[in-house]
Amino acid sequence: MNEDSSQPGLRESISSQAALAQQRLKFITSLYVAIKNSRVFELDNYVAVQSVRNLLASIRAIFESDGALTLKVVHNYLVLNDTRVKADLAMMNCYSFVLAELQRIKVGSLSFADHLEEEDLGRFIYMLGGFEAQTQDPFQEFSSRVVTSGVDGIVVEPETKVEEEEISEDVRERSRDVYFQSISVAREVLTRAQTGRTVNFRQAKRVVQNMIDVAMEEDYFLMSLTSIKNYDEYTFNHCANVCVISVGFGQKLGLPKLTLEALGMGALLHDVGKTFIPLEVLNKPGKLSDDEWNLMQRHTTMGVKSLLKNHVASDMLLRAILITFEHHQRLDMTGYPKVDGKREQNFLSKIVALADCYDALTTPRIYRRVAMKPPEAFRIMLKDSGKAFEPELLKLFISTIGLYPIGSLVKLDSGEMGLVYSVNQQPQYIDRPLVKVIADPSGKLVMNVIDLTDIDESTGKYERSIVDCVTPSEYFEDLNDYLDVL
Amino acid sequence: MTEPKEQADTGEDKEALAELTSVKDLMHLVSNAARVFQSYPSNNQLYLKFAQQLGEKFSTHLKQYGDLTLSVGQYELMCDGEEVYVETNTSRSLALKLYRDGVRRVRFLDGLESEEIVGFVEVLSQPVASDNLEDDIVTMLWGKDFSHIKYAVLEEIPAGKEEPSSEEEDAPPAEVAAESQEEEAEAGPAVKLEYKDISSEVQEITKEVKNAVASLDEEALEDLQKGVQAEMESDIISHVSLVLFDATLVEKDPELTASTVGLLGQLLRASIANGRLEDATRVLVRLRELTSPSLGLSAPETDRAKRELDDLAELEVLQQLAAIANENVPERNQQLREFLLSWGEDAIGPATSLAGLVMHDKTVMEVLVELGREHIDLCVRTLRDPNPASVLVALKVLGEIGDASTAPHLKECLENPSPQIKMEAIRTLGKLERGAQALELLELVLDDEDSGVRREAVHAVGSLGGSRAIELLESRISEKTFINKSMEEKRAVLGALAQAGGRDIIPVLEDILKSKRWFRAERQNESRACAAYALGLIGNPEARQVLEDFEEDRSTTVQAACRAALSRIVSAEKEKAGHE
C-alpha cells in the first residue's frame, strides 16, 4: 500500500500488476518454446508454426497494454519495456535459456514493431535458434544476417554498458517503511505474548501484506535491508529479517500470495516462544547446561502455546503453528522438539528454517560475538545439507540470496569497495553479482554499478572479483549512512 | 440516501446530478447483490444475474464518468460529499464492514473487470465477526489482487520508521543463546561486533559453495517445482493435528493441552461443518489418542479431550453429518463410515441418534452393527434413550447383531407403550441366535391385545424355528378359537409354522387343507386358504403336489389360494433359475 498524502495515516492499496507480469512471463515462455522448437522442427512444421503463432499473439497482447515491446538484457536480467522480468521457480528454466541465448550472440535488445508479421517472426526465430558464430563478433554477424534476410518489424541492438537501474525513491521508501514496521510489530507481538496478552494478528498481517506488495514490485531493495544486523534488538530484528528473507524466497518459489502471507506471518512469529525463556538463559554468554538447553528448546512449544491463545482456527494460524513448532526439527527430524513416530517438516517450515539459520549465523550473538560472513554461513549450511536442510531447496536458497547477498559490503581485487546491488541469477555466476562501487581504491566516494561478469578483453580475465566481505559497521560509523547508499 | 437536488440550473449541475444518481443506483445494486451473494451459491441463476448486472453497470458508469471514488463513513458511503449509501443496521451495513476494518476510501478505476467488482461484492457479502483478529475485510480484499479497485486503509501498524541504532533506549529483548547445539560457543561478553575474518579462505569457500549450487540443474528445478506443488496440495489440517498432538505430549502442560485440544475440537467441528470428513477423521484420531491413559497425560487433560469428543454428539454436529449421509454418494458414505469407525465405541450413542435423523441410514446402520458387535453393552444402553427414534435404531442394530445375550434387555421394550417399539423389539427377538430365551419372551406377546403385535410375534417365533417354536405355533392352531381369528392372523400363524417347520410341516398343512365342515364353512375355507399360502412358502415338490391336488377345490377361496401359491412357486423357481 502507498501512503496517502491527502490523509496522514491512510495507506492506499497498490494496483495489482499480476496480469501484466503474467503477460510478460507468457512472452518469455513463448519465445523459449519457439527457439527450442526451431532446433527440432522445420519452419513449415505444424508445431513450429503454432509456436511462432503463439509468440506473435503474446507480442500483440503486450502491444495492446504497453503500446511497444522491447526486450533488453541488462546485466544478467531480462528487462521488458523497462520493467525487470522476475522469474519464479516455474519460470527459471525459460528465463535462463532466453537470457543465455541473447547473451551468447551479445544481443543487448530486441524491439518488435506492431506491424510484425508471422512470416518475419518465424524467419527471425529460426535465425536466432540456429545461429552459430563464425567470427569474433557474434552480434555483428547475426545482425547482418537479419538485415540481409529482409526480416521486417524486428530491430536488434548490441550489448551496451547499462548504468545503474534506478529503483524509485517510492519503492525504497516503502521498503524501508515496511522493514522497520516489521521490527516494530515483532516487538509489539513478542511483548504482548510475554505478558500473556492476545497477539494482534491483524496488525502483523498488515505489515506482512505490505511486505509482499513491496516484494512483488521490487524485492531487491527490501532484501538488502536484511543485511542490517542489530545486536541489541536481536530477536525483533531477527524476526523481521527471517520474515523478509522467507517472503523473498517464497516468492522465488512461486508461492501464491495468500501462502506467502501465511509464510510471512509464520516467519515473523516463529520465535514468539522465546519470550517465555528466562533472560538469564537467553543472554547467557557461555555454554548452556543440559537443563538450560532443555528449557531453551521449549521455545518452539511455548510459541505454539502463545499462538493458540484466543484465536480462532484459520489457515494462517495453522501454518504459523506448524512453522513455530517445526523450524528447529531439521529435515532428518533429529532436531527439536523430539517427537515419536514418522514426521516430516512442512514445506513452509523448511523455508523458515533456512532463513532462520542463515540470519542467525550471519548475526553477532552474545555467545558468538563475531558473525559469520554469508559465504561461510552457506558453507556451514551446506555441510548440513540432507540432514538439516533439503539439498535442492538449500541450493536454490543460496542461489536466490546470493553468495554475497544484496546489501553486502564487498572488497574487490581492484581495491575498490562495493555494495552488492543485485544477485546473478545464474548459478555459475553466483560469486559475480552486480556491485555498486561506493569507494575507489583511495577511499574516494564514487557511485557506479559494475557487473562482475565483465571480462577484460585484453587479458581475457574478469575485470574485477570479490576478495572479501566486510561488515557494514566496520565501514560505516553511522548505519544511517549505510542505509543511504543502499 | 439523500434525494437528488430538486433543481439543476446549469448543464454542469445536470451532469453532476446524473452522475450522483448513477452512483446511488450502483450502490443500491451492490447492496442487493451482497445480500444475494450471501444467500445463494455462485451457480445460482439469481447470483449470476446480479454478477452480470454489476459488471455491466459499473463498466457503463466508469466509461461515462471516469473513476469512481467513495469515502467510507461509519454507516454511509459518500461520493463528492454526497451520501450515496446509508444503512444503520449494523448487521447489514456494508459501509460499517469496511469502516470497522479501517477502510476509509474505495476507488473503482476505469477498466474495471466484471470479475473484480463481483469479487469485491463477494468480500462484502462475507460475514465477519467484529472480534475476529484474523480474517478481515482488508485481508480478503488484499487476497483478491485487484487491478482496478483501490482502497485506502487506516494504518494499524505501530510507527514504522526506526533508524538502526546500537544504543536503543528499550531494554534488550529476550534473546536466544543458541540456535543449535553445534553453534554453542564459549565466548566472553561481546566487545566489538564484526564478521569472522575469512578473507584468506574466501576463494576456497566461494568455490565450494559455487560447486554445490551449480548442480542445481533443470531437472533439480523441476523436482523442486513438483515439491512446491505437492506441498500446496498437502493436507494441512492433518499435519497441524499431528503437531498439536506432538506439542501436547512434549510439554504435558495442562494449559497447553487445553489450548491444543480446544483447537483440535475447533478443527474437527469446522471440518465436519465444511463437509471435509477426511480431515475430520484425522483430527478425531488425534483427539481420541489424547484420551488414552498410556500417554501419561493428567486426568484433567484427558478429561478435556474427552469433553471435546463428547461435544460432537451435539445435535448441530449430528445434523451436519446427517446432511452428508443424505447425499447418499458412495464416496461420501465411505468417508462417513471411516469417520464413525474412527470415533470408536463412543460413536455408538451419537450414531444411533444420527441414524434416526437420516433418510439413507444404511451406512450408519452398518457402522453401528460393526461397532456394536464389539461393544454390545453400549448398544444395549441406547435402548434406554429417551428418544423413541434412537430406541428403534438400537433395536434394529441388536437384531442385526443377533446376540442371544441381549434378549433379557428387550423385555422392557416389549412392555413399551409404543406399538412401534414393541413390534421392533419382537422383530429383534426373532433375529437372535439360540432363541430359547427369545421364545420365552415372545410367548408373552403371542396373546397381545393388538393383532398387529400378535402377528409380528408369530412371525418372529417362526423365524427362530426349532421344535419349541413349532410346538408353540401348533398349539395356537389347535386352539378352538383359531378358526375365528382374522384371515391375516391365521395366515401369519400358518406362514410362521411353515417357516419354522419347513417340509416336516407339510402333513399338518395338508390335513388343514383336507378338513371340511358344513358349519362355519367359510371360516374353515379361510384357514384352508392360509394353509395353501403356507405350502407355497415351503415351495418344494411335495408341497407343490398338495397344492395341485386342491387346485380344483370346490371352494373358490381355496382354489384361488392354491393357484396363487403355485404361481409364487413357479415365479420363485424361475427367479432361482435366472440367478443360476
Interface residues (C-beta under 8 A of the other chain):
Chain A: M1 D4 Q7 G9 L10 R11 E12 S13 I14 S15 S16 Q17 A18 A19 L89 A90 M92 N93 R176 D177 V178 F180 Q181 I183 S184 V185 R187 E188 L190 Q194 T198 V199 N200 F201 R202 Q203 K205 R206 V207 Q209 N210 I228 K229 N230 Y231 D232 E233 Y234 T235 F236 L253 G254 L255 P256 K257 L258 T259 E261 D271 K274 T275 I277 L279 V281 L282 N283 K284 P285 G286 K287 L288 E292 W293 M296 R298 H299 T301 M302 V304 K305 L308 K309 N310 H311 V312 A313 S314 D315 M316 L317 L318 R319 I321 L322 F325 E326 H328 G335 P337 K338 V339 D340 R343 N346 F347 L348 D356 C357 A360 L361 P364 R365 I366 Y367 R368 R369 V370 A371 M372 K373 P375 E376 F378 R379 L382 S385 E390 E392 L393 K395 L396 I398 S399 L403 K411 P427 Q428 I430 D431 I466 V467 D468 C469 V470 T471 S473 E474 L479 N480 L483
Chain B: R104 R105 R107 L109 N132 L133 E134 D135 D136 V138 T139 L141 W142 G143 D145 F146 S147 H148 I149 K150 Y151 A152 V153 L154 E155 E156 I157 P158 A159 G160 K161 E162 E163 P164 S165 S166 E167 E168 D170 P172 P173 A174 E175 V176 A177 A178 E179 S180 Q181 E183 E184 A185 E186 A187 G188 P189 A190 V191 K192 L193 E194 Y195 K196 I198 S199 E201 V202 Q203 I205 T206 E208 V209 K210 A212 V213 A214 S215 L216 E218 A220 L221 E222 D223 L224 Q225 G227 V228 E231 M232 S234 I236 I237 H239 V240 L242 V243 L244 D246 A247 L249 V250 E251 D253 E255 L256 S259 T260 G262 L263 Q266 L267 A270
